[in-house]
Amino acid sequence: MPYLSRLTSLALAIAVVIGAPLAQAAEVKAAPATTPAAANTAKAPLPLDELRTFAEVMDRVKAAYVEPVDDKTLLENAIKGMLSNLDPHSAYLGPEDFQELQESTSGEFGGLGIEVGVEDGFVKVVSPIDDTPASKAGIEAGDLIVKINGAPTQGQTMQEAVDKMRGKIGEKITLTLVRDGGNPFDVTLARATIQVKSVKAQMLENGYGYIRITQFQVKTGDEVGKALAKFRKDNGKKMSGLILDLRNNPGGVLQSAVEVADHFLTKGLIVYTKGRIANSELRFSADPADASEGVPLVVLINGGSASASEIVAGALQDQKRGILMGTDSFGKGSVQTVLPLNNDRALKITTALYYTPNGRSIQAQGINPDIVVRRAKVTNEADGEAYKEADLLGHLGNGNGGADKPTVKGGAAKARPQDDDFQLSQALSLLKGLSITRGN
């Protein structure tokens, strides 16, 4: 899909397929249902002429193709062709693809616990995940992975390297690393079950929280609830503002998107879906509980925000619960149902379109932010020599009391996420303005 080119710069955990095509859909796992339309289709006569043509083509290929092709390969390719020509999100999932989808939505996989990227043709460690084989073995951010089990990684895609590093739990794997331009050295690790959190939360400043959702996994709703509870506990009072970052979030599990939106809403519709089969007609409404305590909210979106991300953004926008900031979202307004087959394979097929509370379908259009803020580079200028009144010898004191405030010279301030993220800094500034005007 067009927006997946960003994956080369995105840090991925080993064996995580965040952002891969299998994880883009708002997934609803359901068994097929029988409806009148489906029943009528089932009773329709078989297209005998087309089936004869199919059999003839298969027979001609087997007889005349330059190399022998077995029946299984031909039939599986035919099934893939059948699904691929429906829409970009319907697909036939082989055993490996089906397993990847399950791992992606569950957030658990067998791997080493390394977030990686690609730099100058090499696989680079972005960060080891805490309490995983990688962190325990002393692997550090910035290490280059030059070999995996003796095979060079230069020229490989990040996904190819990820596929080699994941595998059976308990199985050992040897990585050859280069650190700070030094000599290569080997590290042998045993794969383990890795749990990846899809939610990252922190305080940006006193009273202002930040929640980033990288993908909607099965546990994402619970993770957001825990983050909000921790904010309440650590802050000691109601927060002044919160930023929900959905940028470059490709989607995921529909139910998790509903749960996240529900944390910020106390009533009304969140999303509804329309399709041909009975169990594709779904409606989700908010319950009265408000985990966010009505805190002023800014939601960041961009062209990489798709599917489940757009469900959350659309619900909060329609319900006037938050201000959307950033750029237009991706525009994927369809729901895929995963239908397992009896041979470790599955069909991922589009079964419905979803609609925001106001009845908007964002399919192929996207969601427009309330305030457009495009990406920009933030450059901090060094402070020049400056003096204040309190620096002058013999200055008068403040008649109303209070200590003098002379110029403070110190070292460089600790880097904060908003310092080099223009969109995030703008969202924080907006929240501060709202806090001032509301008298908080």
ZATI-851917 format. One line per field, with one value per residue (C-alpha): residue number from 1; y, x, z. Coordinates in steps of 0.02 Angstrom, whole numbers. Layout:
N
pos = c(NUM;...)
north = c(Y;...)
east = c(X;...)
up = c(Z;...)
//
This chain:
440
pos = c(1;2;3;4;5;6;7;8;9;10;11;12;13;14;15;16;17;18;19;20;21;22;23;24;25;26;27;28;29;30;31;32;33;34;35;36;37;38;39;40;41;42;43;44;45;46;47;48;49;50;51;52;53;54;55;56;57;58;59;60;61;62;63;64;65;66;67;68;69;70;71;72;73;74;75;76;77;78;79;80;81;82;83;84;85;86;87;88;89;90;91;92;93;94;95;96;97;98;99;100;101;102;103;104;105;106;107;108;109;110;111;112;113;114;115;116;117;118;119;120;121;122;123;124;125;126;127;128;129;130;131;132;133;134;135;136;137;138;139;140;141;142;143;144;145;146;147;148;149;150;151;152;153;154;155;156;157;158;159;160;161;162;163;164;165;166;167;168;169;170;171;172;173;174;175;176;177;178;179;180;181;182;183;184;185;186;187;188;189;190;191;192;193;194;195;196;197;198;199;200;201;202;203;204;205;206;207;208;209;210;211;212;213;214;215;216;217;218;219;220;221;222;223;224;225;226;227;228;229;230;231;232;233;234;235;236;237;238;239;240;241;242;243;244;245;246;247;248;249;250;251;252;253;254;255;256;257;258;259;260;261;262;263;264;265;266;267;268;269;270;271;272;273;274;275;276;277;278;279;280;281;282;283;284;285;286;287;288;289;290;291;292;293;294;295;296;297;298;299;300;301;302;303;304;305;306;307;308;309;310;311;312;313;314;315;316;317;318;319;320;321;322;323;324;325;326;327;328;329;330;331;332;333;334;335;336;337;338;339;340;341;342;343;344;345;346;347;348;349;350;351;352;353;354;355;356;357;358;359;360;361;362;363;364;365;366;367;368;369;370;371;372;373;374;375;376;377;378;379;380;381;382;383;384;385;386;387;388;389;390;391;392;393;394;395;396;397;398;399;400;401;402;403;404;405;406;407;408;409;410;411;412;413;414;415;416;417;418;419;420;421;422;423;424;425;426;427;428;429;430;431;432;433;434;435;436;437;438;439;440)
north = c(0;177;232;80;153;237;68;82;221;148;52;-123;-253;-416;-522;-381;-340;-173;-80;-232;-263;-397;-273;-128;-182;-152;-337;-423;-610;-692;-849;-839;-807;-862;-725;-728;-653;-784;-922;-866;-860;-1037;-1101;-1020;-1142;-1170;-1070;-1227;-1137;-1037;-1192;-1286;-1141;-1143;-1330;-1312;-1172;-1272;-1424;-1322;-1242;-1412;-1483;-1339;-1229;-1230;-1309;-1433;-1354;-1457;-1445;-1369;-1223;-1188;-1195;-1085;-956;-960;-927;-784;-709;-725;-627;-500;-436;-394;-246;-202;-271;-441;-581;-767;-800;-946;-1025;-899;-748;-808;-833;-660;-583;-669;-614;-437;-415;-504;-411;-572;-662;-766;-658;-568;-403;-278;-128;-109;7;16;139;146;-31;-103;-164;-50;-75;68;6;-156;-189;-199;-370;-466;-576;-427;-310;-446;-485;-305;-257;-67;63;106;-67;-126;-305;-358;-546;-663;-840;-802;-734;-550;-430;-291;-263;-355;-268;-241;-367;-500;-475;-477;-641;-721;-663;-728;-911;-1050;-999;-1064;-1085;-998;-871;-782;-599;-518;-337;-183;-48;129;76;-54;-234;-357;-467;-608;-616;-778;-764;-882;-827;-793;-738;-550;-442;-275;-134;-33;115;235;364;503;676;814;949;967;930;887;704;617;448;373;222;134;3;-61;-231;-340;-261;-80;-26;-92;-10;160;139;101;251;367;294;320;501;531;451;537;708;712;816;832;854;1015;930;770;732;570;532;423;476;335;211;90;21;-150;-227;-142;-184;-102;58;60;34;177;298;244;299;479;474;457;438;423;319;278;187;77;-40;-93;-250;-393;-528;-515;-508;-365;-248;-183;-30;24;155;234;190;326;296;428;369;534;642;758;824;941;832;856;710;705;622;616;523;364;361;227;115;94;258;346;264;341;510;518;473;604;735;701;699;864;779;828;942;851;923;873;824;722;538;390;354;168;148;-40;-184;-351;-514;-656;-824;-968;-1119;-1298;-1308;-1169;-1046;-907;-783;-598;-525;-355;-378;-203;-16;82;251;386;438;572;445;491;360;408;275;346;521;518;628;812;885;1034;1124;1086;1077;1003;928;1050;1048;1132;1220;1294;1448;1471;1608;1759;1852;1937;2028;2069;2209;2088;2064;2247;2297;2399;2364;2401;2258;2216;2318;2186;2054;1898;1847;1926;1830;1857;1773;1586;1507;1320;1173;1114;1069;887;843;824;744;911;996;921;875;1029;953;892;1060;1146;1027;1064;1252;1236;1142;1275;1411;1319;1299;1485;1542;1421;1482;1315)
east = c(0;60;95;195;356;380;422;605;624;507;582;513;529;602;463;337;242;173;117;126;-22;-91;-109;-185;-365;-483;-495;-655;-633;-799;-875;-973;-1157;-1300;-1413;-1552;-1432;-1301;-1430;-1488;-1309;-1280;-1431;-1377;-1323;-1137;-1057;-1015;-941;-821;-773;-737;-627;-535;-504;-445;-323;-254;-232;-145;-25;20;51;139;226;415;437;326;198;105;-82;-65;37;-82;-237;-162;-110;-286;-357;-235;-287;-470;-445;-319;-437;-576;-495;-322;-360;-435;-307;-276;-164;-45;14;156;50;-91;30;104;-68;-106;60;36;-136;-92;72;162;293;449;602;750;674;761;686;778;792;895;1038;1156;1109;1141;1019;1039;979;863;833;835;670;686;691;717;861;933;941;1007;1146;1205;1151;1147;1058;1165;1242;1249;1194;1314;1280;1142;1202;1352;1253;1288;1141;1206;1083;941;777;729;588;706;821;673;612;782;795;626;586;556;560;716;814;984;1040;1207;1217;1377;1380;1486;1485;1550;1652;1750;1788;1644;1597;1471;1325;1227;1049;902;735;599;418;418;272;265;160;68;49;185;138;232;212;274;263;178;-7;9;11;56;-7;61;-27;80;-50;-217;-182;-294;-230;-219;-380;-320;-150;-228;-339;-186;-93;-237;-247;-60;-75;-211;-107;58;-18;-116;-253;-352;-235;-229;-222;-185;-116;-167;-43;-111;13;77;-37;-95;-244;-274;-413;-583;-634;-477;-514;-687;-615;-490;-625;-737;-603;-636;-824;-970;-1115;-1164;-1112;-929;-939;-1056;-1028;-1133;-1110;-1201;-1191;-1285;-1136;-1058;-1197;-1120;-1149;-1036;-1087;-994;-1029;-1047;-877;-747;-569;-501;-603;-650;-473;-446;-387;-288;-276;-130;-159;-71;-70;-11;-161;-275;-423;-441;-347;-476;-617;-551;-512;-681;-778;-689;-710;-895;-931;-836;-727;-558;-470;-392;-225;-103;-139;-271;-280;-258;-440;-464;-646;-670;-674;-590;-650;-526;-605;-492;-487;-457;-274;-186;-236;-365;-458;-447;-595;-680;-853;-911;-883;-877;-956;-920;-1058;-1120;-1133;-971;-883;-700;-664;-541;-565;-491;-524;-482;-402;-483;-315;-192;-12;117;283;425;601;625;791;829;939;1067;1028;1141;1222;1081;1069;921;890;925;1102;1148;1251;1151;981;825;728;547;437;303;421;491;665;762;772;942;999;1021;1162;1160;1196;1088;911;858;785;596;488;408;577;606;427;340;166;180;243;97;-26;50;42;-142;-179;-89;-190;-352;-299;-266;-427;-529;-449;-373)
up = c(0;-37;141;189;120;289;365;320;448;577;722;722;857;798;721;741;584;639;485;372;256;370;512;417;426;568;600;656;681;649;581;419;438;327;262;132;5;46;38;-133;-194;-128;-225;-388;-524;-545;-687;-786;-938;-829;-730;-891;-948;-782;-794;-973;-929;-784;-897;-1033;-908;-834;-1007;-1095;-966;-982;-809;-717;-599;-470;-442;-267;-330;-473;-362;-225;-354;-425;-251;-224;-391;-345;-183;-246;-381;-257;-168;-99;75;37;31;44;195;190;354;379;336;449;593;564;572;737;810;751;828;991;1017;1067;963;973;948;1024;1081;967;881;716;567;408;387;237;187;361;492;642;820;864;1041;1139;1227;1416;1499;1336;1275;1180;1329;1444;1319;1320;1144;1131;1025;874;855;674;642;505;509;566;597;489;340;295;314;201;59;146;181;361;347;278;427;547;472;502;681;735;755;878;1061;1150;989;988;860;838;788;729;784;753;886;859;707;805;764;737;884;907;1028;1047;1111;1138;1067;1195;1199;1173;1223;1134;1205;1076;1194;1252;1382;1471;1545;1428;1560;1728;1698;1514;1462;1300;1238;1077;1000;870;821;885;961;1068;1231;1171;1256;1424;1401;1368;1522;1629;1559;1602;1778;1802;1745;1875;2012;1970;1937;2100;2022;1861;1714;1613;1444;1348;1175;1089;949;808;675;565;654;517;615;688;792;778;957;1026;930;1007;1182;1159;1099;1244;1369;1313;1281;1403;1282;1102;954;922;755;655;508;359;255;169;303;467;584;485;544;705;816;959;1087;1232;1413;1547;1628;1585;1614;1546;1666;1523;1507;1358;1214;1054;931;808;639;471;305;393;511;440;478;667;693;586;685;846;767;680;837;943;808;779;966;988;1118;1050;925;778;723;587;406;314;363;245;203;235;285;263;386;353;428;451;408;461;346;400;347;445;311;311;205;248;159;160;234;283;277;439;474;603;724;603;462;374;270;256;124;-5;70;244;394;387;544;628;625;485;547;431;480;501;568;736;763;932;931;1068;1193;1177;1321;1417;1581;1690;1813;1955;1886;1907;2058;2181;2101;2199;2277;2238;2352;2356;2423;2343;2294;2152;1988;1908;1747;1769;1672;1663;1551;1408;1455;1448;1278;1273;1136;1092;1065;893;844;774;767;946;1007;921;1003;1173;1142;1096;1257;1359;1273;1310;1492;1509;1426;1531;1689;1738)
//
